[in-house]
Amino acid sequence: MPIIQKITPCLWFDDQAEEAAGRYTGIFPNSRIVEISHYGEAGHEFHGKPAGSVMTVAFELAGQRFTALNGGPTFKFNEAVSFQINCDTQEEVDHYWEKLSEGGPEEAQQCGWLKDRYGVSWQVVPRILVELLADSDSEKSQRTMQALLGMKKLDIETLRRAHAG
C-alpha cells in the first residue's frame, strides 16, 4: 500500500492532466508519475467523461506528491495559489523559468511569478532573496525590493548589487 502524505495539492484540468504531469515530471529532478486512474461508466451523468479516459494522475515533483484531475472546464487556475520553487543558483532560476514559462502568457510574468501553458502559477525564487529582504538594515532591504519590482525573471546578481547599494 503506497504511503500517502497528509496534504496533497490537487490540480484541476479540463483534459490535460496526463500531459501536464508528464511535462512537470520532465522539468523537476526526483520526479515521477506514480499512478494513473481512468473514468468508468459510473457517474457519467455527473462528469460526462468517456469511460477509459484519464481521470487522475498521481505524480511527484522533487519528492512532493500532487494529483492532477481531468474534471472538465468548470474551474480555472488563477494567481490566488502558486507553487514556489526555491533555487540555489541563477542556473536553477533560468532552468525553471525557461521550462515552465514556455507556452504561457508573457504578461503574467513579474517579480519571479509566471503562468505556465496550463494556467498554473509558479514563483521561481532564489533562496537568497528572503535573506536580502529580511535584512535589518531597511535601506538595503528597500533597495532589494525596488530592484525586485522591476524584474520579471529574478536575477541574483542584480538583487545582490541593489542590496549592497
Number of C-alpha atoms within 10 A of each C-alpha: 3 5 5 8 9 6 9 12 11 14 19 21 24 14 19 17 24 21 12 18 22 16 13 19 17 15 15 16 12 12 19 19 19 13 10 16 13 14 18 14 11 9 11 12 8 7 13 12 20 13 14 11 13 21 22 23 25 20 22 20 18 12 12 13 20 20 20 24 22 22 20 15 10 8 10 13 15 11 14 6 10 15 13 13 17 15 18 13 15 14 10 16 22 15 15 19 25 12 15 21 19 14 12 17 14 13 9 17 20 17 18 22 23 27 26 21 14 18 16 20 24 22 22 25 26 21 14 16 21 11 11 21 19 14 14 10 11 12 13 20 22 17 19 24 18 14 19 22 12 11 16 18 20 25 19 19 10 14 24 17 13 19 23 13 10
